[in-house]
Amino acid sequence: MDSKDDKAARLAAALRENLKRRKAQARAVSDIPPPATLEKP
């Protein structure tokens, strides 16, 4: 059985990869502006 730390580490890595993929996809589609443009007038 996996230790809790191992599960947490795998989950964190999966979430990071998922976020990276979503950001890259959004950038490619360019429907969603990056957060920086939302903050600046």
Backbone as XML, in Angstrom:
<?xml version="1.0"?>
<chain id="A" units="angstrom">
  <residue number="1" name="MET">
    <atom name="N" x="0.834" y="-1.218" z="0.000"/>
    <atom name="CA" x="0.000" y="0.000" z="0.000"/>
    <atom name="C" x="0.858" y="1.253" z="0.000"/>
  </residue>
  <residue number="2" name="ASP">
    <atom name="N" x="0.358" y="2.296" z="-0.630"/>
    <atom name="CA" x="1.104" y="3.552" z="-0.671"/>
    <atom name="C" x="0.984" y="4.288" z="0.650"/>
  </residue>
  <residue number="3" name="SER">
    <atom name="N" x="2.027" y="5.039" z="0.977"/>
    <atom name="CA" x="1.951" y="5.903" z="2.153"/>
    <atom name="C" x="1.163" y="7.143" z="1.781"/>
  </residue>
  <residue number="4" name="LYS">
    <atom name="N" x="0.671" y="7.849" z="2.786"/>
    <atom name="CA" x="-0.101" y="9.064" z="2.507"/>
    <atom name="C" x="0.762" y="10.095" z="1.793"/>
  </residue>
  <residue number="5" name="ASP">
    <atom name="N" x="2.041" y="10.190" z="2.190"/>
    <atom name="CA" x="2.939" y="11.161" z="1.573"/>
    <atom name="C" x="3.093" y="10.872" z="0.079"/>
  </residue>
  <residue number="6" name="ASP">
    <atom name="N" x="3.202" y="9.583" z="-0.259"/>
    <atom name="CA" x="3.382" y="9.212" z="-1.657"/>
    <atom name="C" x="2.145" y="9.594" z="-2.467"/>
  </residue>
  <residue number="7" name="LYS">
    <atom name="N" x="0.971" y="9.327" z="-1.881"/>
    <atom name="CA" x="-0.272" y="9.681" z="-2.574"/>
    <atom name="C" x="-0.370" y="11.180" z="-2.760"/>
  </residue>
  <residue number="8" name="ALA">
    <atom name="N" x="-0.041" y="11.932" z="-1.728"/>
    <atom name="CA" x="-0.114" y="13.394" z="-1.788"/>
    <atom name="C" x="0.845" y="13.921" z="-2.848"/>
  </residue>
  <residue number="9" name="ALA">
    <atom name="N" x="2.037" y="13.344" z="-2.907"/>
    <atom name="CA" x="3.032" y="13.800" z="-3.877"/>
    <atom name="C" x="2.549" y="13.520" z="-5.299"/>
  </residue>
  <residue number="10" name="ARG">
    <atom name="N" x="1.970" y="12.329" z="-5.511"/>
    <atom name="CA" x="1.473" y="11.990" z="-6.850"/>
    <atom name="C" x="0.307" y="12.891" z="-7.226"/>
  </residue>
  <residue number="11" name="LEU">
    <atom name="N" x="-0.564" y="13.167" z="-6.257"/>
    <atom name="CA" x="-1.712" y="14.031" z="-6.520"/>
    <atom name="C" x="-1.251" y="15.442" z="-6.864"/>
  </residue>
  <residue number="12" name="ALA">
    <atom name="N" x="-0.287" y="15.950" z="-6.102"/>
    <atom name="CA" x="0.227" y="17.297" z="-6.352"/>
    <atom name="C" x="0.854" y="17.370" z="-7.742"/>
  </residue>
  <residue number="13" name="ALA">
    <atom name="N" x="1.607" y="16.347" z="-8.116"/>
    <atom name="CA" x="2.248" y="16.339" z="-9.426"/>
    <atom name="C" x="1.188" y="16.303" z="-10.528"/>
  </residue>
  <residue number="14" name="ALA">
    <atom name="N" x="0.145" y="15.507" z="-10.331"/>
    <atom name="CA" x="-0.916" y="15.398" z="-11.329"/>
    <atom name="C" x="-1.641" y="16.733" z="-11.481"/>
  </residue>
  <residue number="15" name="LEU">
    <atom name="N" x="-1.898" y="17.396" z="-10.353"/>
    <atom name="CA" x="-2.584" y="18.687" z="-10.404"/>
    <atom name="C" x="-1.729" y="19.726" z="-11.117"/>
  </residue>
  <residue number="16" name="ARG">
    <atom name="N" x="-0.409" y="19.709" z="-10.846"/>
    <atom name="CA" x="0.485" y="20.664" z="-11.511"/>
    <atom name="C" x="0.480" y="20.429" z="-13.024"/>
  </residue>
  <residue number="17" name="GLU">
    <atom name="N" x="0.554" y="19.161" z="-13.427"/>
    <atom name="CA" x="0.551" y="18.845" z="-14.859"/>
    <atom name="C" x="-0.766" y="19.276" z="-15.496"/>
  </residue>
  <residue number="18" name="ASN">
    <atom name="N" x="-1.871" y="19.034" z="-14.793"/>
    <atom name="CA" x="-3.186" y="19.395" z="-15.302"/>
    <atom name="C" x="-3.290" y="20.900" z="-15.492"/>
  </residue>
  <residue number="19" name="LEU">
    <atom name="N" x="-2.819" y="21.647" z="-14.504"/>
    <atom name="CA" x="-2.871" y="23.108" z="-14.576"/>
    <atom name="C" x="-2.018" y="23.615" z="-15.730"/>
  </residue>
  <residue number="20" name="LYS">
    <atom name="N" x="-0.811" y="23.025" z="-15.866"/>
    <atom name="CA" x="0.102" y="23.430" z="-16.938"/>
    <atom name="C" x="-0.557" y="23.196" z="-18.302"/>
  </residue>
  <residue number="21" name="ARG">
    <atom name="N" x="-1.206" y="22.029" z="-18.433"/>
    <atom name="CA" x="-1.838" y="21.679" z="-19.693"/>
    <atom name="C" x="-2.996" y="22.636" z="-19.993"/>
  </residue>
  <residue number="22" name="ARG">
    <atom name="N" x="-3.803" y="22.956" z="-18.981"/>
    <atom name="CA" x="-4.937" y="23.859" z="-19.185"/>
    <atom name="C" x="-4.462" y="25.255" z="-19.578"/>
  </residue>
  <residue number="23" name="LYS">
    <atom name="N" x="-3.377" y="25.718" z="-18.936"/>
    <atom name="CA" x="-2.846" y="27.041" z="-19.261"/>
    <atom name="C" x="-2.340" y="27.070" z="-20.701"/>
  </residue>
  <residue number="24" name="ALA">
    <atom name="N" x="-1.622" y="26.031" z="-21.096"/>
    <atom name="CA" x="-1.093" y="25.972" z="-22.458"/>
    <atom name="C" x="-2.235" y="25.925" z="-23.466"/>
  </residue>
  <residue number="25" name="GLN">
    <atom name="N" x="-3.269" y="25.156" z="-23.156"/>
    <atom name="CA" x="-4.416" y="25.042" z="-24.043"/>
    <atom name="C" x="-5.127" y="26.388" z="-24.169"/>
  </residue>
  <residue number="26" name="ALA">
    <atom name="N" x="-5.330" y="27.057" z="-23.034"/>
    <atom name="CA" x="-6.007" y="28.352" z="-23.041"/>
    <atom name="C" x="-5.195" y="29.366" z="-23.842"/>
  </residue>
  <residue number="27" name="ARG">
    <atom name="N" x="-3.878" y="29.297" z="-23.713"/>
    <atom name="CA" x="-3.024" y="30.222" z="-24.445"/>
    <atom name="C" x="-3.154" y="29.961" z="-25.951"/>
  </residue>
  <residue number="28" name="ALA">
    <atom name="N" x="-3.210" y="28.683" z="-26.318"/>
    <atom name="CA" x="-3.307" y="28.325" z="-27.728"/>
    <atom name="C" x="-4.651" y="28.779" z="-28.296"/>
  </residue>
  <residue number="29" name="VAL">
    <atom name="N" x="-5.713" y="28.574" z="-27.538"/>
    <atom name="CA" x="-7.046" y="28.965" z="-27.986"/>
    <atom name="C" x="-7.207" y="30.480" z="-27.879"/>
  </residue>
  <residue number="30" name="SER">
    <atom name="N" x="-6.568" y="31.060" z="-26.887"/>
    <atom name="CA" x="-6.572" y="32.498" z="-26.638"/>
    <atom name="C" x="-7.970" y="33.054" z="-26.397"/>
  </residue>
  <residue number="31" name="ASP">
    <atom name="N" x="-8.879" y="32.210" z="-25.912"/>
    <atom name="CA" x="-10.195" y="32.699" z="-25.503"/>
    <atom name="C" x="-10.067" y="33.395" z="-24.162"/>
  </residue>
  <residue number="32" name="ILE">
    <atom name="N" x="-9.209" y="32.797" z="-23.295"/>
    <atom name="CA" x="-9.062" y="33.308" z="-21.938"/>
    <atom name="C" x="-7.791" y="34.143" z="-21.850"/>
  </residue>
  <residue number="33" name="PRO">
    <atom name="N" x="-7.898" y="35.423" z="-21.494"/>
    <atom name="CA" x="-6.700" y="36.242" z="-21.334"/>
    <atom name="C" x="-5.924" y="35.822" z="-20.098"/>
  </residue>
  <residue number="34" name="PRO">
    <atom name="N" x="-4.606" y="35.962" z="-20.101"/>
    <atom name="CA" x="-3.813" y="35.621" z="-18.921"/>
    <atom name="C" x="-4.177" y="36.547" z="-17.766"/>
  </residue>
  <residue number="35" name="PRO">
    <atom name="N" x="-4.027" y="36.085" z="-16.531"/>
    <atom name="CA" x="-4.406" y="36.866" z="-15.336"/>
    <atom name="C" x="-3.808" y="38.255" z="-15.317"/>
  </residue>
  <residue number="36" name="ALA">
    <atom name="N" x="-2.599" y="38.437" z="-15.856"/>
    <atom name="CA" x="-1.921" y="39.739" z="-15.807"/>
    <atom name="C" x="-2.748" y="40.807" z="-16.518"/>
  </residue>
  <residue number="37" name="THR">
    <atom name="N" x="-3.384" y="40.441" z="-17.623"/>
    <atom name="CA" x="-4.140" y="41.433" z="-18.394"/>
    <atom name="C" x="-5.427" y="41.818" z="-17.666"/>
  </residue>
  <residue number="38" name="LEU">
    <atom name="N" x="-5.932" y="40.923" z="-16.826"/>
    <atom name="CA" x="-7.156" y="41.234" z="-16.085"/>
    <atom name="C" x="-6.886" y="42.277" z="-15.015"/>
  </residue>
  <residue number="39" name="GLU">
    <atom name="N" x="-5.694" y="42.258" z="-14.449"/>
    <atom name="CA" x="-5.376" y="43.175" z="-13.346"/>
    <atom name="C" x="-5.051" y="44.574" z="-13.854"/>
  </residue>
  <residue number="40" name="LYS">
    <atom name="N" x="-4.477" y="44.671" z="-15.058"/>
    <atom name="CA" x="-4.096" y="45.974" z="-15.570"/>
    <atom name="C" x="-5.246" y="46.638" z="-16.323"/>
  </residue>
  <residue number="41" name="PRO">
    <atom name="N" x="-5.463" y="47.920" z="-16.134"/>
    <atom name="CA" x="-6.549" y="48.646" z="-16.807"/>
    <atom name="C" x="-6.278" y="48.795" z="-18.307"/>
  </residue>
</chain>
